[in-house]
């Protein structure tokens, strides 16, 4: 692996980690706002940060640096049943 590829991967890993932390903080701030205007501002920032996080994730996934294996059909069905059973009637 070349040095520049390793550095790019490390940088994107750092950016993704930072974006996860940023969105977590903005989410907390949004939840704790006492005025609608400030809350709306934080929601807007939170949305922007999630879009950045998605872009970084997509780039890493495209390069094979963040693989996402497909879920097994049985596990999908189990999760579906679990949440269907949890719905209030």
DODREN-650152 format. One record per atom (N, C-alpha, C, CB): atom name; x, y, z; residue number from 1. Coordinates in pm, 1 decimal, always signed. Glycine has a CB too. Layout:
<recs>
> CA; X; Y; Z; NUM
...
</recs>
This chain:
<recs>
> N; +86.2; -117.9; +0.0; 1
> CA; +0.0; +0.0; +0.0; 1
> C; +90.0; +123.1; +0.0; 1
> CB; -97.6; +0.4; +123.7; 1
> N; +59.0; +217.3; -87.6; 2
> CA; +142.1; +336.1; -95.4; 2
> C; +115.9; +427.6; +23.4; 2
> CB; +117.0; +410.5; -226.4; 2
> N; +213.6; +510.6; +51.8; 3
> CA; +204.0; +602.4; +165.8; 3
> C; +87.1; +698.3; +150.7; 3
> CB; +333.6; +681.1; +181.6; 3
> N; +64.7; +751.8; +27.3; 4
> CA; -42.2; +850.0; +9.2; 4
> C; -180.7; +787.5; +27.3; 4
> CB; -31.9; +913.7; -129.1; 4
> N; -199.1; +662.8; -15.4; 5
> CA; -327.7; +595.9; +2.6; 5
> C; -353.7; +575.7; +151.3; 5
> CB; -331.0; +460.1; -72.5; 5
> N; -251.8; +532.7; +223.8; 6
> CA; -266.7; +513.2; +367.8; 6
> C; -301.7; +644.9; +435.6; 6
> CB; -138.0; +454.3; +428.3; 6
> N; -237.0; +752.1; +396.1; 7
> CA; -266.5; +881.9; +455.5; 7
> C; -408.7; +926.9; +423.3; 7
> CB; -166.5; +986.0; +406.9; 7
> N; -455.0; +903.9; +299.6; 8
> CA; -591.5; +940.1; +262.4; 8
> C; -691.7; +861.1; +346.3; 8
> CB; -615.3; +915.0; +112.0; 8
> N; -667.2; +732.4; +362.5; 9
> CA; -757.9; +649.3; +440.7; 9
> C; -762.4; +698.3; +585.6; 9
> CB; -714.4; +501.0; +434.8; 9
> N; -646.8; +724.6; +643.2; 10
> CA; -641.9; +774.4; +780.6; 10
> C; -715.4; +907.2; +794.5; 10
> CB; -497.1; +790.1; +826.1; 10
> N; -695.9; +996.9; +696.9; 11
> CA; -762.8; +1127.1; +703.0; 11
> C; -914.1; +1110.3; +697.5; 11
> CB; -715.4; +1217.5; +588.1; 11
> N; -961.9; +1025.9; +606.6; 12
> CA; -1106.4; +1005.6; +597.0; 12
> C; -1161.1; +937.3; +721.3; 12
> CB; -1140.2; +923.2; +473.3; 12
> N; -1085.8; +845.2; +779.8; 13
> CA; -1129.2; +783.3; +905.5; 13
> C; -1141.4; +888.6; +1014.9; 13
> CB; -1030.8; +672.5; +948.8; 13
> N; -1043.4; +979.4; +1021.1; 14
> CA; -1047.1; +1087.4; +1120.5; 14
> C; -1164.9; +1180.7; +1096.3; 14
> CB; -916.3; +1166.9; +1117.9; 14
> N; -1189.9; +1215.0; +969.7; 15
> CA; -1301.2; +1303.2; +936.8; 15
> C; -1433.7; +1236.2; +974.0; 15
> CB; -1299.0; +1340.2; +786.5; 15
> N; -1448.7; +1108.2; +940.4; 16
> CA; -1572.3; +1037.7; +972.7; 16
> C; -1592.9; +1031.0; +1124.3; 16
> CB; -1570.4; +895.8; +912.7; 16
> N; -1486.6; +1003.0; +1196.2; 17
> CA; -1495.4; +998.9; +1342.1; 17
> C; -1535.0; +1135.7; +1397.8; 17
> CB; -1361.4; +953.5; +1402.7; 17
> N; -1475.4; +1240.7; +1343.8; 18
> CA; -1508.3; +1376.7; +1389.1; 18
> C; -1653.1; +1410.5; +1356.9; 18
> CB; -1414.3; +1480.0; +1324.0; 18
> N; -1700.0; +1371.7; +1238.7; 19
> CA; -1838.4; +1399.7; +1201.1; 19
> C; -1936.1; +1327.5; +1292.7; 19
> CB; -1863.3; +1359.4; +1056.0; 19
> N; -1903.5; +1206.1; +1331.0; 20
> CA; -1989.1; +1132.9; +1423.9; 20
> C; -1996.1; +1205.3; +1557.9; 20
> CB; -1937.4; +989.0; +1443.4; 20
> N; -1883.0; +1256.5; +1603.7; 21
> CA; -1880.3; +1329.8; +1730.4; 21
> C; -1957.5; +1461.3; +1718.6; 21
> CB; -1734.9; +1357.1; +1773.6; 21
> N; -1937.6; +1530.7; +1607.4; 22
> CA; -2005.5; +1659.4; +1586.8; 22
> C; -2156.2; +1640.7; +1583.8; 22
> CB; -1958.1; +1725.8; +1456.4; 22
> N; -2203.3; +1541.2; +1509.2; 23
> CA; -2347.6; +1520.6; +1501.7; 23
> C; -2404.5; +1480.2; +1637.2; 23
> CB; -2380.6; +1414.2; +1397.1; 23
> N; -2328.5; +1406.2; +1713.3; 24
> CA; -2372.7; +1370.6; +1848.0; 24
> C; -2388.2; +1493.2; +1935.7; 24
> CB; -2274.9; +1273.6; +1911.9; 24
> N; -2291.8; +1584.5; +1928.0; 25
> CA; -2298.8; +1707.2; +2008.0; 25
> C; -2413.9; +1796.4; +1962.5; 25
> CB; -2166.5; +1784.2; +1999.4; 25
> N; -2426.3; +1816.1; +1831.5; 26
> CA; -2537.1; +1898.6; +1781.7; 26
> C; -2671.7; +1838.1; +1818.7; 26
> CB; -2527.5; +1915.3; +1629.5; 26
> N; -2682.0; +1707.2; +1817.7; 27
> CA; -2806.3; +1642.5; +1857.2; 27
> C; -2838.9; +1674.5; +2003.4; 27
> CB; -2796.8; +1490.0; +1836.2; 27
> N; -2739.2; +1665.9; +2089.2; 28
> CA; -2759.5; +1699.6; +2231.2; 28
> C; -2800.7; +1845.3; +2246.2; 28
> CB; -2631.2; +1672.3; +2312.8; 28
> N; -2730.4; +1935.4; +2177.1; 29
> CA; -2763.6; +2077.5; +2186.4; 29
> C; -2906.2; +2102.3; +2138.3; 29
> CB; -2664.3; +2161.9; +2104.5; 29
> N; -2943.5; +2036.1; +2028.4; 30
> CA; -3078.2; +2052.7; +1973.8; 30
> C; -3183.5; +2007.8; +2073.2; 30
> CB; -3093.1; +1974.9; +1843.8; 30
> N; -3159.6; +1895.1; +2136.4; 31
> CA; -3254.7; +1842.9; +2234.8; 31
> C; -3270.1; +1934.6; +2354.9; 31
> CB; -3211.2; +1705.9; +2281.2; 31
> N; -3169.6; +2011.6; +2385.3; 32
> CA; -3171.0; +2093.6; +2505.5; 32
> C; -3206.7; +2240.1; +2480.0; 32
> CB; -3037.6; +2086.2; +2571.7; 32
> N; -3244.4; +2274.4; +2356.9; 33
> CA; -3280.6; +2413.4; +2326.5; 33
> C; -3415.3; +2447.8; +2386.9; 33
> CB; -3283.5; +2437.0; +2174.7; 33
> N; -3422.8; +2566.9; +2441.2; 34
> CA; -3549.1; +2608.5; +2502.6; 34
> C; -3629.5; +2701.4; +2412.6; 34
> CB; -3522.3; +2677.0; +2635.2; 34
> N; -3571.5; +2747.6; +2302.9; 35
> CA; -3644.9; +2836.2; +2212.1; 35
> C; -3649.3; +2775.8; +2072.1; 35
> CB; -3579.8; +2976.8; +2208.2; 35
> N; -3762.1; +2789.8; +2004.4; 36
> CA; -3777.1; +2730.8; +1871.5; 36
> C; -3675.8; +2781.7; +1769.2; 36
> CB; -3915.0; +2757.2; +1821.0; 36
> N; -3642.3; +2909.0; +1773.7; 37
> CA; -3547.1; +2964.8; +1677.0; 37
> C; -3408.9; +2902.4; +1688.7; 37
> CB; -3536.3; +3114.6; +1695.3; 37
> N; -3362.7; +2891.2; +1811.3; 38
> CA; -3231.4; +2830.1; +1833.5; 38
> C; -3236.2; +2682.0; +1796.6; 38
> CB; -3186.4; +2847.9; +1981.0; 38
> N; -3344.7; +2615.7; +1833.4; 39
> CA; -3361.2; +2473.9; +1799.2; 39
> C; -3357.1; +2454.6; +1647.6; 39
> CB; -3494.2; +2419.3; +1856.4; 39
> N; -3427.2; +2540.6; +1575.4; 40
> CA; -3428.0; +2530.8; +1429.4; 40
> C; -3288.4; +2551.4; +1371.4; 40
> CB; -3524.9; +2633.1; +1369.8; 40
> N; -3213.5; +2642.3; +1429.5; 41
> CA; -3075.9; +2665.1; +1383.4; 41
> C; -2989.9; +2541.1; +1405.2; 41
> CB; -3013.8; +2785.7; +1456.4; 41
> N; -3002.5; +2481.5; +1522.3; 42
> CA; -2926.4; +2359.5; +1548.6; 42
> C; -2971.6; +2244.7; +1459.4; 42
> CB; -2939.8; +2319.7; +1695.0; 42
> N; -3102.0; +2234.9; +1432.2; 43
> CA; -3150.5; +2130.6; +1341.5; 43
> C; -3092.7; +2148.1; +1202.0; 43
> CB; -3303.3; +2131.9; +1335.2; 43
> N; -3081.1; +2270.7; +1158.0; 44
> CA; -3022.3; +2298.6; +1027.3; 44
> C; -2874.9; +2258.1; +1024.4; 44
> CB; -3037.2; +2447.6; +992.4; 44
> N; -2801.9; +2296.4; +1129.3; 45
> CA; -2660.6; +2257.4; +1139.1; 45
> C; -2646.3; +2105.9; +1146.5; 45
> CB; -2595.1; +2322.5; +1262.2; 45
> N; -2732.2; +2042.5; +1223.5; 46
> CA; -2728.3; +1897.1; +1237.8; 46
> C; -2749.5; +1829.7; +1102.4; 46
> CB; -2834.9; +1849.7; +1338.5; 46
> N; -2844.8; +1879.3; +1025.3; 47
> CA; -2870.8; +1823.7; +892.8; 47
> C; -2747.8; +1839.3; +803.1; 47
> CB; -2993.0; +1892.2; +828.6; 47
> N; -2686.3; +1956.8; +803.7; 48
> CA; -2566.4; +1980.2; +723.0; 48
> C; -2453.6; +1885.0; +762.2; 48
> CB; -2519.8; +2125.4; +737.9; 48
> N; -2434.8; +1866.7; +891.3; 49
> CA; -2327.9; +1778.3; +938.2; 49
> C; -2355.7; +1632.5; +900.9; 49
> CB; -2311.2; +1791.3; +1090.1; 49
> N; -2483.7; +1591.3; +905.9; 50
> CA; -2517.9; +1455.0; +864.0; 50
> C; -2490.0; +1436.0; +715.2; 50
> CB; -2666.0; +1424.3; +894.7; 50
> N; -2513.8; +1538.4; +635.2; 51
> CA; -2484.6; +1528.8; +492.3; 51
> C; -2334.2; +1514.6; +468.0; 51
> CB; -2538.9; +1652.2; +418.3; 51
> N; -2254.4; +1588.8; +543.1; 52
> CA; -2108.6; +1575.8; +531.7; 52
> C; -2066.3; +1435.6; +572.7; 52
> CB; -2036.2; +1681.9; +619.0; 52
> N; -2120.8; +1386.5; +683.4; 53
> CA; -2087.8; +1252.1; +730.7; 53
> C; -2123.6; +1148.5; +624.3; 53
> CB; -2161.6; +1221.2; +863.1; 53
> N; -2239.6; +1163.3; +561.5; 54
> CA; -2281.6; +1069.1; +457.5; 54
> C; -2187.2; +1074.8; +337.4; 54
> CB; -2425.9; +1099.1; +413.0; 54
> N; -2143.6; +1193.7; +300.0; 55
> CA; -2049.2; +1206.6; +188.6; 55
> C; -1917.4; +1136.1; +218.8; 55
> CB; -2023.4; +1354.2; +157.8; 55
> N; -1866.7; +1155.2; +339.5; 56
> CA; -1740.9; +1090.5; +378.3; 56
> C; -1759.3; +939.0; +380.9; 56
> CB; -1692.9; +1141.6; +517.0; 56
> N; -1868.8; +892.4; +441.7; 57
> CA; -1896.3; +749.0; +444.7; 57
> C; -1904.6; +692.8; +303.0; 57
> CB; -2026.8; +720.8; +520.9; 57
> N; -1978.8; +760.1; +214.8; 58
> CA; -1993.5; +711.7; +77.1; 58
> C; -1859.4; +702.4; +6.4; 58
> CB; -2086.9; +803.0; -1.6; 58
> N; -1773.2; +800.5; +27.9; 59
> CA; -1640.6; +799.1; -34.5; 59
> C; -1557.6; +682.1; +17.9; 59
> CB; -1567.1; +932.2; -8.5; 59
> N; -1562.1; +660.8; +148.5; 60
> CA; -1486.8; +549.1; +207.2; 60
> C; -1542.4; +415.4; +157.5; 60
> CB; -1492.1; +555.2; +362.3; 60
> N; -1672.8; +405.3; +149.9; 61
> CA; -1736.3; +281.9; +103.4; 61
> C; -1698.8; +255.3; -42.5; 61
> CB; -1890.4; +290.3; +119.0; 61
> N; -1702.0; +361.2; -123.1; 62
> CA; -1666.2; +349.5; -264.7; 62
> C; -1523.4; +297.3; -281.8; 62
> CB; -1681.3; +485.3; -334.7; 62
> N; -1434.4; +338.9; -194.9; 63
> CA; -1293.6; +297.9; -202.9; 63
> C; -1267.0; +163.4; -135.0; 63
> CB; -1205.6; +404.3; -140.0; 63
> N; -1371.5; +105.9; -75.5; 64
> CA; -1354.6; -22.6; -8.6; 64
> C; -1296.4; -11.9; +130.7; 64
> CB; -1268.0; -110.4; -90.5; 64
> N; -1296.4; +108.0; +187.9; 65
> CA; -1237.9; +130.7; +319.4; 65
> C; -1340.6; +121.3; +431.2; 65
> CB; -1171.2; +265.3; +323.2; 65
> N; -1467.4; +106.6; +396.8; 66
> CA; -1573.2; +93.2; +497.4; 66
> C; -1676.2; -4.9; +442.1; 66
> CB; -1639.4; +233.0; +531.9; 66
> N; -1640.7; -132.2; +441.8; 67
> CA; -1732.7; -230.9; +384.4; 67
> C; -1857.9; -248.8; +471.5; 67
> CB; -1661.3; -365.8; +367.1; 67
> N; -1967.6; -271.8; +406.0; 68
> CA; -2092.9; -297.0; +476.5; 68
> C; -2151.9; -427.3; +422.9; 68
> CB; -2193.7; -177.5; +459.1; 68
> N; -2128.7; -535.3; +494.8; 69
> CA; -2180.0; -664.5; +447.2; 69
> C; -2332.6; -666.0; +448.9; 69
> CB; -2124.9; -779.9; +533.5; 69
> N; -2388.4; -737.9; +354.1; 70
> CA; -2534.0; -750.7; +346.9; 70
> C; -2584.6; -831.3; +466.2; 70
> CB; -2577.0; -817.8; +213.8; 70
> N; -2699.6; -792.2; +516.0; 71
> CA; -2759.5; -864.5; +628.4; 71
> C; -2818.6; -995.7; +578.8; 71
> CB; -2868.4; -778.6; +698.1; 71
> N; -2813.8; -1095.2; +664.7; 72
> CA; -2874.0; -1223.5; +631.9; 72
> C; -3025.9; -1207.5; +633.3; 72
> CB; -2828.2; -1334.5; +731.7; 72
> N; -3092.9; -1273.3; +540.0; 73
> CA; -3238.4; -1261.9; +528.6; 73
> C; -3308.3; -1300.9; +659.0; 73
> CB; -3289.3; -1349.6; +414.0; 73
> N; -3256.2; -1402.2; +726.4; 74
> CA; -3317.1; -1446.2; +853.1; 74
> C; -3310.1; -1335.2; +958.1; 74
> CB; -3246.7; -1573.7; +905.8; 74
> N; -3197.3; -1264.2; +965.1; 75
> CA; -3183.6; -1156.4; +1062.7; 75
> C; -3275.2; -1038.7; +1028.2; 75
> CB; -3037.7; -1109.6; +1069.9; 75
> N; -3293.7; -1013.9; +901.1; 76
> CA; -3386.2; -908.2; +859.6; 76
> C; -3527.4; -943.2; +904.7; 76
> CB; -3381.7; -887.8; +705.7; 76
> N; -3567.2; -1066.6; +881.5; 77
> CA; -3700.6; -1111.2; +920.0; 77
> C; -3719.8; -1105.9; +1071.8; 77
> CB; -3725.4; -1253.1; +868.9; 77
> N; -3616.7; -1144.7; +1147.2; 78
> CA; -3624.5; -1139.4; +1293.8; 78
> C; -3642.6; -995.9; +1342.4; 78
> CB; -3498.1; -1200.7; +1356.8; 78
> N; -3567.6; -903.4; +1284.2; 79
> CA; -3579.2; -762.6; +1323.2; 79
> C; -3717.1; -708.7; +1287.3; 79
> CB; -3469.5; -678.0; +1255.3; 79
> N; -3766.1; -744.5; +1170.6; 80
> CA; -3899.3; -700.1; +1128.0; 80
> C; -4004.9; -748.9; +1226.9; 80
> CB; -3931.2; -751.5; +985.1; 80
> N; -3998.4; -875.5; +1263.7; 81
> CA; -4095.0; -931.1; +1357.7; 81
> C; -4084.9; -864.6; +1494.6; 81
> CB; -4074.7; -1081.2; +1371.2; 81
> N; -3963.6; -841.0; +1538.7; 82
> CA; -3942.1; -778.4; +1669.2; 82
> C; -4010.3; -641.7; +1675.6; 82
> CB; -3791.4; -764.0; +1697.9; 82
> N; -3991.8; -561.1; +1572.0; 83
> CA; -4047.6; -426.4; +1574.9; 83
> C; -4195.6; -424.3; +1541.6; 83
> CB; -3973.1; -337.6; +1479.1; 83
> N; -4243.3; -520.0; +1465.1; 84
> CA; -4387.4; -527.4; +1440.5; 84
> C; -4459.5; -566.0; +1569.1; 84
> CB; -4419.2; -629.0; +1327.7; 84
> N; -4398.9; -653.4; +1646.7; 85
> CA; -4458.8; -694.6; +1773.6; 85
> C; -4454.7; -584.0; +1878.0; 85
> CB; -4388.2; -817.2; +1826.9; 85
> N; -4363.8; -487.8; +1861.4; 86
> CA; -4349.3; -380.5; +1961.0; 86
> C; -4444.0; -263.2; +1932.7; 86
> CB; -4204.1; -330.4; +1963.6; 86
> N; -4512.5; -264.6; +1818.6; 87
> CA; -4603.9; -154.0; +1785.0; 87
> C; -4721.3; -149.9; +1883.2; 87
> CB; -4656.4; -168.7; +1639.3; 87
> N; -4757.1; -28.3; +1928.5; 88
> CA; -4875.5; -17.2; +2013.8; 88
> C; -5000.9; -44.0; +1931.4; 88
> CB; -4882.9; +122.8; +2080.1; 88
> N; -5095.7; -106.0; +1992.2; 89
> CA; -5218.9; -142.0; +1919.9; 89
> C; -5327.2; -41.7; +1938.3; 89
> CB; -5268.7; -275.6; +1963.5; 89
</recs>
